[in-house]
Amino acid sequence: MMHDDDDDGTDCSQHKWHLFMIDYCYFGNTLVMIYLWALPQSARLFTICYAISCGPLFWAVCLFRNSLVFHDVDRMTSIYIHVSPPLVLYLIRWHPEELSAHWYTPFKYCISDDTATDDCQLPYTASSFVYTAFVPVASFIAHSLLYFLVVHVVLGRKLKEDKRYLYSFRYLLENRQ
């Protein structure tokens, strides 16, 4: 994502890239970690994480032109941040029994209404539209507003004075070659 020929990929603040750490992808990754480690039985949180991960996080791979370059730490980190949550949640959604064997608690999700029992929760139902569409979109809008306030209002003067700071808006709008 951010490249210099002499870069060793170890210090974002030295290169003034640390504003990438407040991007939506880190919010999505944090939410997935909360789901995995604190609330793995929450069907609602799973649905929200699934929608965020398979939506904006996964599409950001195309938007930021992420690529799998094994010798570039920045590119590998970027691809990992954007691709691992959708892959993990896909496996939880479609292979909960196999994945539960390797986790501290079972993932009890059903694939269809026919397999729904008291022991498993169906994460996608007609009533879950709010958690599939509205909550992820609302979280994206809220994060975008906060991000805009931080980058353009709170840090606006500093970022205008020092063009070396790189953040998502600047990265996407500049002609990077």
N, C-alpha and C positions, 0 to 999 in steps of 0.2 A: 504494500500500500504506500509506504513512504520509503523512498530509496535514495541512497547516496552510494557512489562507488567505493568510498572509503569507510563506509559504515560497518560497524561490527554488531549492530542490532542490540546493544545492551543498555543504552541510556536515552530514554524518550525525552527527559527534561533537558538534557544537553542539546538535543536537536530541536527542542521546543515543540514536541509532538504530544505532550502529556494531556492536552485537551481532548484527545481521542478517548481518554479513559472515562469521559462523561457521556459518551455516545449511547444510543439506544441498545446497541448490541451488548454492552456491558450490563445494562439494566435487564435485558432478557436473560443473559447468562446468570445473573444473580437470582432472578426469579426461579429459574430452573434448579439452581443449587438449593434454594429454600424448599422447593418442592421435593427434591430427591432426599435431602438430609433431614428436613423437619416435618414435612407433611406429605409423605408418599401415599397416604390413603385418601387424600382430598381429590375427588373427581373434578370439582370446580377449578381448583388450581391447576390440575393437569390439563384441563380443557383450555384454560387461559394460556398456559405455557406452550401448549401444542400450537395454538393459533399464532402466538407471537413468534415462535421458533420457525414454523413452517411458512410463515408469512414474511414479515419485514426482515428477519434475520437471514433467512435463506435467500431472499431476493437481493440482499445486499452483496452477495457473492458476485452477482452480475453487475450491479451498480458500481461497485468498487473494483471491478475486474480482478478479483482475487484469483491467484493461481498457486498451484502446488509446486513450489520450488524448494527442494530439500536443503539446499545450502544457504537459504536466505531466512534468517530467524524472523524477520518482520512479516514476510509473506506466509510463513508457516503458522505464526501466531494468529494472523488475520484469518486464514482459512480455518484454523481450529476454532476460533471464537464464533465464526459464522456457521460452520457445518456440524460441529459436534452436538449442539442442543437438538437440532432436528433429527439427527440420527438416533440419539439416545431416546428421545420421545417417540420416534417411530417404532423402535424396538419394544418400548414399554407398551405402546398401543396394540401392536400386532403380535407380540411374542412375550406376554407377561409371565407365563409359567417358566420359560427358559431363563429369562432375565432374573426372576425372583430367586432362582436357585443360587445366584451369585450376589445377592443383596441381603442386607440385614433384616429386611422385612418383605413379605410378599406383595407384589403388585396385583391387586384383585380387580381386574377390569374384564368386562365381557365384550365380545365383538359384536353381538347382535342381541335383539330382544329375546331370541330363542334360548340363548345361553345364560340369560340373567337369572341370578339366584340371590339369596340373602348374603352369600359370601362374596359376591362380586358386584361392582358398581358399573353401570353403563355410562361412560363419560359423555356420550353424544345422544341426547334425547331432544325432543321438540322444545322442551322448556329450557334447554341449555343454550339456545340461540344468543341469549344475553351474554353468556360467558364465552361463546365462540366468536362472536362478532363485536358486540358493543364494548365489552370491557377491554379487549385488546386495542381496539381503535381509540377508545377513550384514553388508555394508558399511553398510546403513541402520541396523541394530541397533547396530553398533559406534559409528557417528557419533552416534546418539541417546543412547547411554550417555555418551559423552564430552561431548556438548553439555549433558546434564543435570548432569554433574559440574561443568563450568565454570560454568554459569548458576546452579545451585542450591547447590553446595557451595563452590567457590572464590570466586565473586562473590555468593553468596547474601545475606550481611549487607548489602552495599552496595546491592544491588538492592531489598531490602526497605525500606531506609531512604529511598531515592530512587525514588519511583514514576514519575519522568519517563523512566527508562530503558525503552525498548521493545525487546522481543525476541519471537521467534515464539510462545513459550508465552503470554506476556502479551497479545500482539496477538490470538491466536486465542480466548483465554478472556474478554477484556474485551468489553463491549457497545459496539462502535464505531459511532457514528452520523454 
